[in-house]
Amino acid sequence: MEALYLLIPLSVCLVALAIWVFFGASDSGQFDDLEGPGIRVLHDDDSVE
């Protein structure tokens, strides 16, 4: 029972930290273009002439 006094606040802090990191990444624009980098990898920039 004493472990719950430690684990519940610790898990609430961990969830709050995860939410803060997610919204920080979202506000910085990290999730704006999800398809562009994957498509750019497939295009070959080296043209043979």
PDB file of N, CA, C and O in Angstrom:
ATOM      1  N   MET A   1       0.821  -1.198   0.000  1.00  0.00           N
ATOM      2  CA  MET A   1       0.000   0.000   0.000  1.00  0.00           C
ATOM      3  C   MET A   1       0.862   1.258   0.000  1.00  0.00           C
ATOM      4  O   MET A   1       0.487   2.270  -0.592  1.00  0.00           O
ATOM      5  N   GLU A   2       2.009   1.195   0.659  1.00  0.00           N
ATOM      6  CA  GLU A   2       2.876   2.375   0.706  1.00  0.00           C
ATOM      7  C   GLU A   2       3.478   2.680  -0.668  1.00  0.00           C
ATOM      8  O   GLU A   2       3.827   3.823  -0.962  1.00  0.00           O
ATOM      9  N   ALA A   3       3.594   1.650  -1.499  1.00  0.00           N
ATOM     10  CA  ALA A   3       4.165   1.865  -2.834  1.00  0.00           C
ATOM     11  C   ALA A   3       3.245   2.730  -3.693  1.00  0.00           C
ATOM     12  O   ALA A   3       3.710   3.457  -4.571  1.00  0.00           O
ATOM     13  N   LEU A   4       1.939   2.649  -3.437  1.00  0.00           N
ATOM     14  CA  LEU A   4       1.006   3.460  -4.217  1.00  0.00           C
ATOM     15  C   LEU A   4       1.183   4.941  -3.953  1.00  0.00           C
ATOM     16  O   LEU A   4       0.944   5.760  -4.841  1.00  0.00           O
ATOM     17  N   TYR A   5       1.594   5.298  -2.761  1.00  0.00           N
ATOM     18  CA  TYR A   5       1.829   6.707  -2.433  1.00  0.00           C
ATOM     19  C   TYR A   5       2.981   7.282  -3.252  1.00  0.00           C
ATOM     20  O   TYR A   5       3.053   8.494  -3.457  1.00  0.00           O
ATOM     21  N   LEU A   6       3.856   6.442  -3.707  1.00  0.00           N
ATOM     22  CA  LEU A   6       4.957   6.880  -4.563  1.00  0.00           C
ATOM     23  C   LEU A   6       4.612   6.721  -6.043  1.00  0.00           C
ATOM     24  O   LEU A   6       4.914   7.605  -6.845  1.00  0.00           O
ATOM     25  N   LEU A   7       3.987   5.611  -6.410  1.00  0.00           N
ATOM     26  CA  LEU A   7       3.782   5.301  -7.825  1.00  0.00           C
ATOM     27  C   LEU A   7       2.711   6.155  -8.487  1.00  0.00           C
ATOM     28  O   LEU A   7       2.845   6.505  -9.660  1.00  0.00           O
ATOM     29  N   ILE A   8       1.652   6.497  -7.761  1.00  0.00           N
ATOM     30  CA  ILE A   8       0.593   7.301  -8.380  1.00  0.00           C
ATOM     31  C   ILE A   8       1.076   8.708  -8.717  1.00  0.00           C
ATOM     32  O   ILE A   8       0.869   9.138  -9.852  1.00  0.00           O
ATOM     33  N   PRO A   9       1.709   9.458  -7.803  1.00  0.00           N
ATOM     34  CA  PRO A   9       2.224  10.781  -8.213  1.00  0.00           C
ATOM     35  C   PRO A   9       3.323  10.692  -9.274  1.00  0.00           C
ATOM     36  O   PRO A   9       3.431  11.565 -10.135  1.00  0.00           O
ATOM     37  N   LEU A  10       4.131   9.644  -9.209  1.00  0.00           N
ATOM     38  CA  LEU A  10       5.182   9.472 -10.204  1.00  0.00           C
ATOM     39  C   LEU A  10       4.587   9.228 -11.586  1.00  0.00           C
ATOM     40  O   LEU A  10       5.078   9.780 -12.571  1.00  0.00           O
ATOM     41  N   SER A  11       3.545   8.419 -11.677  1.00  0.00           N
ATOM     42  CA  SER A  11       2.929   8.163 -12.978  1.00  0.00           C
ATOM     43  C   SER A  11       2.193   9.392 -13.498  1.00  0.00           C
ATOM     44  O   SER A  11       2.178   9.632 -14.705  1.00  0.00           O
ATOM     45  N   VAL A  12       1.584  10.172 -12.610  1.00  0.00           N
ATOM     46  CA  VAL A  12       0.928  11.404 -13.045  1.00  0.00           C
ATOM     47  C   VAL A  12       1.961  12.387 -13.588  1.00  0.00           C
ATOM     48  O   VAL A  12       1.714  13.049 -14.596  1.00  0.00           O
ATOM     49  N   CYS A  13       3.101  12.487 -12.937  1.00  0.00           N
ATOM     50  CA  CYS A  13       4.170  13.363 -13.432  1.00  0.00           C
ATOM     51  C   CYS A  13       4.714  12.880 -14.770  1.00  0.00           C
ATOM     52  O   CYS A  13       5.029  13.693 -15.638  1.00  0.00           O
ATOM     53  N   LEU A  14       4.827  11.585 -14.943  1.00  0.00           N
ATOM     54  CA  LEU A  14       5.327  11.027 -16.194  1.00  0.00           C
ATOM     55  C   LEU A  14       4.354  11.292 -17.348  1.00  0.00           C
ATOM     56  O   LEU A  14       4.774  11.623 -18.456  1.00  0.00           O
ATOM     57  N   VAL A  15       3.070  11.147 -17.083  1.00  0.00           N
ATOM     58  CA  VAL A  15       2.074  11.429 -18.114  1.00  0.00           C
ATOM     59  C   VAL A  15       2.067  12.918 -18.451  1.00  0.00           C
ATOM     60  O   VAL A  15       1.964  13.281 -19.623  1.00  0.00           O
ATOM     61  N   ALA A  16       2.174  13.776 -17.454  1.00  0.00           N
ATOM     62  CA  ALA A  16       2.220  15.212 -17.700  1.00  0.00           C
ATOM     63  C   ALA A  16       3.450  15.580 -18.528  1.00  0.00           C
ATOM     64  O   ALA A  16       3.366  16.436 -19.409  1.00  0.00           O
ATOM     65  N   LEU A  17       4.575  14.953 -18.259  1.00  0.00           N
ATOM     66  CA  LEU A  17       5.791  15.200 -19.033  1.00  0.00           C
ATOM     67  C   LEU A  17       5.614  14.748 -20.481  1.00  0.00           C
ATOM     68  O   LEU A  17       6.040  15.447 -21.401  1.00  0.00           O
ATOM     69  N   ALA A  18       4.995  13.597 -20.692  1.00  0.00           N
ATOM     70  CA  ALA A  18       4.777  13.102 -22.056  1.00  0.00           C
ATOM     71  C   ALA A  18       3.839  14.025 -22.829  1.00  0.00           C
ATOM     72  O   ALA A  18       4.061  14.281 -24.013  1.00  0.00           O
ATOM     73  N   ILE A  19       2.803  14.524 -22.176  1.00  0.00           N
ATOM     74  CA  ILE A  19       1.885  15.455 -22.836  1.00  0.00           C
ATOM     75  C   ILE A  19       2.587  16.764 -23.160  1.00  0.00           C
ATOM     76  O   ILE A  19       2.373  17.337 -24.228  1.00  0.00           O
ATOM     77  N   TRP A  20       3.423  17.238 -22.245  1.00  0.00           N
ATOM     78  CA  TRP A  20       4.168  18.484 -22.474  1.00  0.00           C
ATOM     79  C   TRP A  20       5.121  18.333 -23.658  1.00  0.00           C
ATOM     80  O   TRP A  20       5.226  19.239 -24.485  1.00  0.00           O
ATOM     81  N   VAL A  21       5.818  17.194 -23.748  1.00  0.00           N
ATOM     82  CA  VAL A  21       6.743  16.958 -24.863  1.00  0.00           C
ATOM     83  C   VAL A  21       5.979  16.863 -26.177  1.00  0.00           C
ATOM     84  O   VAL A  21       6.424  17.402 -27.190  1.00  0.00           O
ATOM     85  N   PHE A  22       4.833  16.185 -26.172  1.00  0.00           N
ATOM     86  CA  PHE A  22       4.045  16.061 -27.398  1.00  0.00           C
ATOM     87  C   PHE A  22       3.560  17.409 -27.895  1.00  0.00           C
ATOM     88  O   PHE A  22       3.696  17.717 -29.079  1.00  0.00           O
ATOM     89  N   PHE A  23       2.995  18.218 -27.008  1.00  0.00           N
ATOM     90  CA  PHE A  23       2.492  19.518 -27.439  1.00  0.00           C
ATOM     91  C   PHE A  23       3.636  20.468 -27.796  1.00  0.00           C
ATOM     92  O   PHE A  23       3.467  21.338 -28.651  1.00  0.00           O
ATOM     93  N   GLY A  24       4.783  20.315 -27.162  1.00  0.00           N
ATOM     94  CA  GLY A  24       5.943  21.118 -27.550  1.00  0.00           C
ATOM     95  C   GLY A  24       6.405  20.782 -28.958  1.00  0.00           C
ATOM     96  O   GLY A  24       6.752  21.676 -29.730  1.00  0.00           O
ATOM     97  N   ALA A  25       6.412  19.496 -29.296  1.00  0.00           N
ATOM     98  CA  ALA A  25       6.793  19.092 -30.646  1.00  0.00           C
ATOM     99  C   ALA A  25       5.736  19.520 -31.657  1.00  0.00           C
ATOM    100  O   ALA A  25       6.060  19.894 -32.784  1.00  0.00           O
ATOM    101  N   SER A  26       4.506  19.465 -31.258  1.00  0.00           N
ATOM    102  CA  SER A  26       3.424  19.872 -32.159  1.00  0.00           C
ATOM    103  C   SER A  26       3.461  21.374 -32.426  1.00  0.00           C
ATOM    104  O   SER A  26       3.236  21.803 -33.558  1.00  0.00           O
ATOM    105  N   ASP A  27       3.738  22.171 -31.412  1.00  0.00           N
ATOM    106  CA  ASP A  27       3.804  23.616 -31.587  1.00  0.00           C
ATOM    107  C   ASP A  27       5.011  24.045 -32.409  1.00  0.00           C
ATOM    108  O   ASP A  27       4.967  25.073 -33.085  1.00  0.00           O
ATOM    109  N   SER A  28       6.092  23.263 -32.357  1.00  0.00           N
ATOM    110  CA  SER A  28       7.284  23.629 -33.116  1.00  0.00           C
ATOM    111  C   SER A  28       7.179  23.240 -34.585  1.00  0.00           C
ATOM    112  O   SER A  28       8.062  23.575 -35.375  1.00  0.00           O
ATOM    113  N   GLY A  29       6.109  22.536 -34.963  1.00  0.00           N
ATOM    114  CA  GLY A  29       5.904  22.200 -36.367  1.00  0.00           C
ATOM    115  C   GLY A  29       6.529  20.895 -36.794  1.00  0.00           C
ATOM    116  O   GLY A  29       6.738  20.679 -37.988  1.00  0.00           O
ATOM    117  N   GLN A  30       6.832  20.030 -35.869  1.00  0.00           N
ATOM    118  CA  GLN A  30       7.499  18.784 -36.220  1.00  0.00           C
ATOM    119  C   GLN A  30       6.573  17.839 -36.986  1.00  0.00           C
ATOM    120  O   GLN A  30       7.057  17.003 -37.749  1.00  0.00           O
ATOM    121  N   PHE A  31       5.275  17.946 -36.807  1.00  0.00           N
ATOM    122  CA  PHE A  31       4.332  17.043 -37.449  1.00  0.00           C
ATOM    123  C   PHE A  31       3.633  17.682 -38.640  1.00  0.00           C
ATOM    124  O   PHE A  31       2.591  17.188 -39.070  1.00  0.00           O
ATOM    125  N   ASP A  32       4.173  18.757 -39.182  1.00  0.00           N
ATOM    126  CA  ASP A  32       3.504  19.459 -40.272  1.00  0.00           C
ATOM    127  C   ASP A  32       3.544  18.671 -41.581  1.00  0.00           C
ATOM    128  O   ASP A  32       2.512  18.519 -42.235  1.00  0.00           O
ATOM    129  N   ASP A  33       4.687  18.182 -41.964  1.00  0.00           N
ATOM    130  CA  ASP A  33       4.833  17.475 -43.238  1.00  0.00           C
ATOM    131  C   ASP A  33       5.316  16.063 -42.961  1.00  0.00           C
ATOM    132  O   ASP A  33       6.512  15.831 -42.782  1.00  0.00           O
ATOM    133  N   LEU A  34       4.386  15.122 -42.926  1.00  0.00           N
ATOM    134  CA  LEU A  34       4.755  13.743 -42.621  1.00  0.00           C
ATOM    135  C   LEU A  34       5.115  12.943 -43.875  1.00  0.00           C
ATOM    136  O   LEU A  34       5.814  11.935 -43.773  1.00  0.00           O
ATOM    137  N   GLU A  35       4.658  13.367 -45.048  1.00  0.00           N
ATOM    138  CA  GLU A  35       4.895  12.595 -46.255  1.00  0.00           C
ATOM    139  C   GLU A  35       6.089  13.083 -47.065  1.00  0.00           C
ATOM    140  O   GLU A  35       6.663  12.317 -47.839  1.00  0.00           O
ATOM    141  N   GLY A  36       6.468  14.334 -46.902  1.00  0.00           N
ATOM    142  CA  GLY A  36       7.545  14.912 -47.704  1.00  0.00           C
ATOM    143  C   GLY A  36       8.881  14.209 -47.561  1.00  0.00           C
ATOM    144  O   GLY A  36       9.481  13.862 -48.579  1.00  0.00           O
ATOM    145  N   PRO A  37       9.383  13.978 -46.348  1.00  0.00           N
ATOM    146  CA  PRO A  37      10.682  13.312 -46.227  1.00  0.00           C
ATOM    147  C   PRO A  37      10.687  11.891 -46.780  1.00  0.00           C
ATOM    148  O   PRO A  37      11.696  11.448 -47.328  1.00  0.00           O
ATOM    149  N   GLY A  38       9.577  11.174 -46.646  1.00  0.00           N
ATOM    150  CA  GLY A  38       9.512   9.812 -47.182  1.00  0.00           C
ATOM    151  C   GLY A  38       9.530   9.787 -48.693  1.00  0.00           C
ATOM    152  O   GLY A  38      10.089   8.872 -49.297  1.00  0.00           O
ATOM    153  N   ILE A  39       8.921  10.786 -49.309  1.00  0.00           N
ATOM    154  CA  ILE A  39       8.901  10.848 -50.772  1.00  0.00           C
ATOM    155  C   ILE A  39      10.240  11.333 -51.304  1.00  0.00           C
ATOM    156  O   ILE A  39      10.692  10.873 -52.352  1.00  0.00           O
ATOM    157  N   ARG A  40      10.882  12.262 -50.591  1.00  0.00           N
ATOM    158  CA  ARG A  40      12.185  12.774 -51.038  1.00  0.00           C
ATOM    159  C   ARG A  40      13.246  11.682 -51.037  1.00  0.00           C
ATOM    160  O   ARG A  40      14.186  11.741 -51.830  1.00  0.00           O
ATOM    161  N   VAL A  41      13.117  10.694 -50.171  1.00  0.00           N
ATOM    162  CA  VAL A  41      14.089   9.602 -50.148  1.00  0.00           C
ATOM    163  C   VAL A  41      13.990   8.784 -51.430  1.00  0.00           C
ATOM    164  O   VAL A  41      14.999   8.286 -51.929  1.00  0.00           O
ATOM    165  N   LEU A  42      12.792   8.645 -51.959  1.00  0.00           N
ATOM    166  CA  LEU A  42      12.592   7.813 -53.142  1.00  0.00           C
ATOM    167  C   LEU A  42      13.066   8.474 -54.429  1.00  0.00           C
ATOM    168  O   LEU A  42      13.364   7.772 -55.395  1.00  0.00           O
ATOM    169  N   HIS A  43      13.144   9.793 -54.474  1.00  0.00           N
ATOM    170  CA  HIS A  43      13.591  10.496 -55.672  1.00  0.00           C
ATOM    171  C   HIS A  43      15.107  10.455 -55.767  1.00  0.00           C
ATOM    172  O   HIS A  43      15.818  10.725 -54.799  1.00  0.00           O
ATOM    173  N   ASP A  44      15.574  10.117 -56.933  1.00  0.00           N
ATOM    174  CA  ASP A  44      17.010  10.043 -57.182  1.00  0.00           C
ATOM    175  C   ASP A  44      17.480  11.388 -57.705  1.00  0.00           C
ATOM    176  O   ASP A  44      17.065  11.824 -58.779  1.00  0.00           O
ATOM    177  N   ASP A  45      18.352  12.050 -56.941  1.00  0.00           N
ATOM    178  CA  ASP A  45      18.841  13.353 -57.369  1.00  0.00           C
ATOM    179  C   ASP A  45      20.020  13.271 -58.324  1.00  0.00           C
ATOM    180  O   ASP A  45      20.351  14.254 -58.986  1.00  0.00           O
ATOM    181  N   ASP A  46      20.652  12.119 -58.402  1.00  0.00           N
ATOM    182  CA  ASP A  46      21.798  11.959 -59.296  1.00  0.00           C
ATOM    183  C   ASP A  46      21.279  11.594 -60.693  1.00  0.00           C
ATOM    184  O   ASP A  46      20.794  10.485 -60.919  1.00  0.00           O
ATOM    185  N   SER A  47      21.387  12.524 -61.598  1.00  0.00           N
ATOM    186  CA  SER A  47      20.935  12.256 -62.979  1.00  0.00           C
ATOM    187  C   SER A  47      22.129  11.830 -63.823  1.00  0.00           C
ATOM    188  O   SER A  47      23.195  12.443 -63.764  1.00  0.00           O
ATOM    189  N   VAL A  48      21.940  10.784 -64.602  1.00  0.00           N
ATOM    190  CA  VAL A  48      22.982  10.286 -65.484  1.00  0.00           C
ATOM    191  C   VAL A  48      22.794  10.937 -66.838  1.00  0.00           C
ATOM    192  O   VAL A  48      21.716  10.875 -67.430  1.00  0.00           O
ATOM    193  N   GLU A  49      23.862  11.564 -67.323  1.00  0.00           N
ATOM    194  CA  GLU A  49      23.762  12.270 -68.601  1.00  0.00           C
ATOM    195  C   GLU A  49      24.632  11.646 -69.637  1.00  0.00           C
ATOM    196  O   GLU A  49      24.670  12.115 -70.775  1.00  0.00           O
TER     197      GLU A  49
END
